[in-house]
Amino acid sequence: MKKHEMIEQIQNNNLGSIYSKDDVVRLLEQIEPEKAEVTVNDKVIRTITEGIMNRLERMDSVELVDFGSASFSLDYNNTVELESIDTQIELDKESIHYIITEAFKVENGENIE
């Protein structure tokens, strides 16, 4: 039973006028928590993706590449070839939180440009 259903039932006098502690506890246990509905559609996903990509594009090479992991080899004609290098993309939690929060504000019409 939802909160508004319980209130309606009480207001319509379907439950009597005096309740014991046990009655109140039983009624409260019957109330189902209302779940927030979150809409995730293509627009929200696109907004989150664009936000993360914009943040990555603003990062410099020191933040993106682990230069200590670079592996080189000497190729024919004495040319040096980069064989592998690791990335170290670390977006801070605040950036990710901000990007997602802004995406849902756009979806809910609070921040439409």
N, C-alpha and C positions, 0 to 999 in steps of 0.2 A: 504494500500500500504506500502510495506517495504522500508527501507532506500535505499537498493541497487537498488530496482525497480525505485525509484524516481530519483536517480543519473543516472541510465541508460536512463530514459526518457529525462532528461535534456541534457545528452551527445548526444543523438540521435536527438536533436533539435526538439523534438515533442511539445515543449511548447513555442517556440518563444525565442527571445533573451532579451527582456526587461520586467521586472516584476514590478508590483506595489506592495506596501506594502500589500495590500489585497490579491494579488496573492500568495505572499510568505507565509503569514499567513495561507491561505487555503491549500497550499501545505504541510506546516508543520503539520497542523491538520490531514492531510490524512495519515501521516506516523504512522504506527503501531509500538509500542515498540517491540523490539525483546526480546523474553523470553529465558533465559538460560535453557538449558536442563540438568536436574540432573538425573543421573542413580542410582537407588537404586535397587540393586539385592541381592541375597542371600549372596554373598561374603561381601558386605558392611554391611549388617545387622549382619552377623557373626562377623565381625571385631569390630563393635560397641559393641556387646554383650560381646565379649571376653575382650575388654578394660574396660568395666564397671565391669565385674566380677573380673578382675585382681586388679582393684582399691579397690573393696570390700574386697578381700582376704588380701590386705595389711593393712587394717584397724584393729586396735586392739579392744578388747572387750569393752573398755570404749566408743569408737566411735559407736559401733554397738548396745549396749544394754542400755536401760534406767533402771538402777538398782533401781531407786526410785519407779518404777511402779511394782516391783516384788510382787506377791501375793502368800503367803504360806498357807498351812493348815497342821494340825497335823493329821496324818493318824493313823491307828491301829498300835499296837506295838510301839507307840511313835516315829514314823518316820515323819520327816518333808518332805512335798511334795510341789514342786513348781507348783502352779496352772496356773499362767500366768505371762508373762513379755512382755513389749513393746519393739519394736526396734526403733532406732532413726538413721536410715541410711540417712545421709545427704552428698551427694556428692556436692562439691562446683562447682559453675558454670564454673570456669576455667577448672576443670578436665573434665567435660562433653564436653565443647567446644573443648578441645584438643583431646579427644577421637574421636569425630565425624569428626573433621577436618582431623585427621590422617587417618580415614577410607576412606574418599573421596579422599585423596591424593593417597592412595593405589589403589583405583578404577580407578583414572585417570592416573595411571602409573608413578606418580611422586616419589613414595616411595616404590617401590617393592623391597623386600629383596631377 
